[in-house]
Amino acid sequence: MSTNLSPVSWGIVGGMGPLASAEFVRTIYEAAAGGGAEQTAPRLFLLSDPSFPDRTNALAAGEEAELVARLGAAVSMLAEQGAEAVVVCCVTIHSVLAQLPAELRALVVPLTDIILRAAASGGGRHLLLCTKGCRVARLFEEHPLWPAAREHVVFPSREDQEAVHELIYAVKRNCWDQRAAATLVRGLLEKYECRRAIAGCTELHLVSKRSLEGGGDVRLPLFDPLLMLAERIAAGKFYAEEGRTECAESLAFSS
């Protein structure tokens, strides 16, 4: 790989839902602040489009074509603006990522990769909290990293999955309670004998942030891929080879 490296400009496909992607941008800039000049903060392009069809409903109905078309258009638009790497702030829509043209797919840094690598390397049992759409599409079970992670991942029962899905949609509507969310997640961790939960939905980034801010009885053992990614983006540790935009596979991580 060339040693002539430049910081990556990031594109964010947001609006699914809008609160989660807006919070992700805020998290990046909060992490980047750290006493430094604002001119050194990461360059971001946020495309927040809440008009995307409901991902769970579309997958359940076998209506993926519009999701593919809308996601492809969004990634392409961000690339035209100058984004060299793209984060899609919806885990469920990762179900159609493989259907994008190769040149667009190569720009995306998949949250599913981060989630399953964390599960595989973390040891113990992890409760994966995601939407019903992810479950219907078998998003994680069909992933190439699943064999390495499967013994460390626990999914809730159908009944408990409904409760998780309801929490996710309450967060989307901004009508959720942090204490009730913490009680639900703690109860599920105890029930399934898991040492931590994994935020397999970007809406849970808000639960993760409020958990860290609140402490005490709302603090949760919750791995949040958006929080981890935000910290690395803010630290300027991602670089791309000059003149290349193949970021998901060829990004260098500067330790």
C-alpha positions in Angstrom: 0.0 0.0 0.0 1.2 3.5 -0.8 2.7 5.5 2.0 1.1 8.7 0.4 -2.0 8.7 2.6 -4.7 11.3 3.2 -7.4 11.4 5.9 -10.7 9.9 4.7 -13.7 12.1 4.0 -16.8 10.2 5.3 -20.3 9.9 3.9 -23.2 8.9 6.2 -26.4 7.5 4.8 -28.9 8.6 7.5 -32.5 9.2 8.1 -33.2 5.5 9.0 -34.1 6.9 11.6 -33.0 10.5 11.6 -32.3 10.8 15.3 -29.8 7.9 15.2 -27.8 9.3 12.3 -27.8 12.8 13.7 -26.6 11.5 17.0 -23.8 9.6 15.2 -22.6 12.8 13.7 -22.7 14.5 17.0 -20.8 11.6 18.6 -18.0 11.9 16.0 -17.6 15.7 16.7 -17.9 15.3 20.4 -15.1 12.8 20.3 -13.1 15.0 17.9 -13.3 18.1 20.1 -10.9 17.1 22.8 -9.4 20.5 23.0 -8.2 20.6 19.4 -9.0 23.2 16.7 -12.2 22.6 14.9 -10.3 22.8 11.6 -8.8 19.4 12.5 -12.2 17.6 12.9 -13.3 15.0 10.3 -15.0 16.0 7.1 -18.4 14.5 6.9 -21.3 14.4 4.4 -24.6 13.5 6.0 -27.5 12.5 3.7 -30.5 12.2 6.0 -33.5 10.9 4.0 -36.3 9.6 6.3 -38.4 8.7 3.2 -36.7 5.3 2.8 -39.3 2.5 3.1 -39.5 0.7 6.4 -36.8 -1.9 6.1 -38.4 -4.6 8.3 -41.7 -4.3 6.4 -40.0 -4.4 3.0 -37.9 -7.4 3.8 -40.9 -9.3 5.3 -42.9 -8.6 2.1 -40.0 -9.6 -0.1 -39.9 -6.1 -1.6 -36.1 -5.4 -1.7 -35.8 -3.7 -5.1 -36.6 -0.2 -3.8 -34.3 -0.6 -0.9 -31.5 -1.6 -3.2 -32.2 1.3 -5.6 -32.5 3.9 -2.8 -29.4 2.7 -1.0 -27.4 2.7 -4.2 -28.5 6.2 -5.1 -27.6 7.5 -1.6 -24.1 6.0 -1.6 -23.5 7.2 -5.2 -24.6 10.8 -4.2 -22.2 10.8 -1.3 -19.4 9.6 -3.5 -20.1 12.4 -5.9 -19.8 14.9 -3.0 -16.4 13.6 -2.2 -17.0 10.8 0.3 -14.2 8.2 0.2 -15.9 5.9 2.8 -19.5 5.5 3.7 -21.3 4.4 6.9 -24.9 3.3 6.4 -26.7 4.2 9.6 -29.2 1.3 9.5 -28.2 -2.2 10.2 -31.3 -3.8 8.7 -30.7 -2.4 5.3 -27.3 -4.1 5.2 -29.4 -7.1 4.2 -29.3 -5.7 0.6 -25.8 -4.4 0.6 -24.5 -7.3 -1.5 -26.9 -6.3 -4.3 -25.2 -2.9 -4.8 -22.8 -2.5 -7.8 -19.3 -3.5 -6.7 -17.9 0.0 -7.0 -20.5 1.3 -4.5 -20.3 -1.7 -2.2 -16.6 -1.1 -1.9 -17.1 2.3 -0.4 -19.2 1.0 2.5 -17.7 0.1 5.9 -20.3 -2.5 7.0 -21.5 -2.3 10.6 -22.2 -6.0 10.4 -18.5 -6.7 10.1 -17.8 -4.6 13.2 -20.6 -6.3 15.2 -19.5 -9.9 14.3 -15.8 -9.2 14.8 -16.6 -7.8 18.2 -18.7 -10.9 19.1 -16.0 -13.3 17.9 -13.2 -11.6 19.7 -14.9 -10.6 22.9 -15.3 -14.0 24.5 -18.3 -15.2 26.4 -21.9 -14.9 25.3 -23.3 -11.7 23.7 -27.0 -10.9 23.3 -27.6 -9.5 19.9 -30.3 -6.8 19.9 -31.6 -6.0 16.4 -34.9 -5.5 14.4 -37.2 -8.2 13.3 -36.1 -7.4 9.8 -32.6 -8.5 10.5 -34.0 -11.8 11.9 -36.3 -12.3 8.9 -33.4 -11.7 6.5 -31.0 -13.8 8.5 -28.6 -10.9 8.1 -26.0 -12.1 10.6 -26.4 -15.9 10.1 -25.7 -15.5 6.3 -22.7 -13.2 6.9 -19.2 -14.6 6.0 -18.0 -13.8 9.6 -20.8 -15.8 11.2 -18.9 -19.1 11.6 -16.4 -17.4 13.8 -19.0 -15.5 15.9 -21.9 -17.9 16.2 -20.9 -19.6 19.4 -20.7 -16.2 21.1 -24.0 -14.8 19.8 -27.4 -15.3 21.4 -30.7 -14.1 19.9 -33.8 -13.4 22.0 -36.8 -15.7 21.7 -39.7 -14.6 19.4 -41.5 -13.0 22.3 -38.5 -11.2 23.6 -37.6 -10.1 20.1 -40.9 -8.3 19.9 -40.0 -6.4 23.1 -36.6 -5.4 21.6 -38.3 -4.4 18.3 -40.8 -2.2 20.2 -37.9 -0.5 22.1 -36.2 0.2 18.8 -39.3 1.8 17.3 -40.0 3.8 20.5 -36.5 5.3 20.1 -37.3 6.1 16.5 -40.4 8.0 17.7 -38.4 9.6 20.5 -40.9 8.3 23.1 -38.8 5.9 25.1 -37.6 5.9 28.7 -33.9 5.3 29.5 -34.7 3.5 32.8 -37.2 1.2 31.2 -34.8 0.4 28.4 -32.1 -0.4 30.9 -34.4 -2.6 32.8 -35.4 -4.5 29.7 -31.8 -5.1 28.5 -30.6 -6.1 31.9 -33.5 -8.5 32.3 -32.7 -10.1 28.9 -29.0 -10.3 29.8 -29.8 -12.2 33.0 -32.4 -14.4 31.3 -30.0 -15.5 28.5 -26.9 -15.6 30.7 -25.0 -13.1 28.6 -22.2 -10.9 29.8 -23.0 -8.0 27.5 -25.4 -6.9 24.8 -24.6 -5.8 21.2 -26.4 -2.9 19.6 -27.4 -4.5 16.4 -29.6 -1.6 15.4 -28.4 2.0 15.0 -31.3 3.3 17.1 -29.6 1.7 20.0 -26.8 4.2 19.7 -29.0 6.6 21.5 -29.6 4.1 24.3 -25.8 3.5 24.4 -25.1 7.2 24.7 -27.7 7.9 27.4 -26.4 4.9 29.3 -22.9 6.3 29.3 -24.1 9.8 30.3 -26.5 8.5 33.0 -24.3 6.0 34.8 -25.7 4.2 37.9 -28.8 2.1 37.3 -29.0 3.0 33.6 -25.4 2.1 32.8 -25.4 -1.0 30.5 -22.8 -3.5 29.3 -23.6 -2.7 25.7 -21.2 -2.8 22.7 -22.1 -0.1 20.3 -20.5 -0.3 16.8 -21.4 3.3 16.0 -19.6 4.5 19.2 -16.5 2.5 18.4 -16.5 3.8 14.8 -17.1 7.4 15.8 -14.1 7.3 18.1 -11.8 6.0 15.4 -13.1 8.4 12.8 -12.6 11.3 15.3 -9.1 10.2 16.1 -8.2 10.4 12.4 -7.0 6.8 12.3 -8.6 5.9 9.0 -6.6 6.7 5.8 -7.1 5.9 2.2 -4.6 5.6 -0.6 -4.4 8.7 -2.6 -6.5 8.4 -5.8 -8.4 5.4 -4.5 -11.9 5.1 -3.1 -12.0 1.4 -2.3 -12.4 1.9 1.4 -14.2 -1.1 3.0 -11.4 -3.5 2.0 -8.4 -1.2 1.5 -8.7 1.3 4.3 -5.5 1.4 6.4 -6.0 1.6 10.2 -3.3 3.7 11.8 -2.7 2.5 15.3 
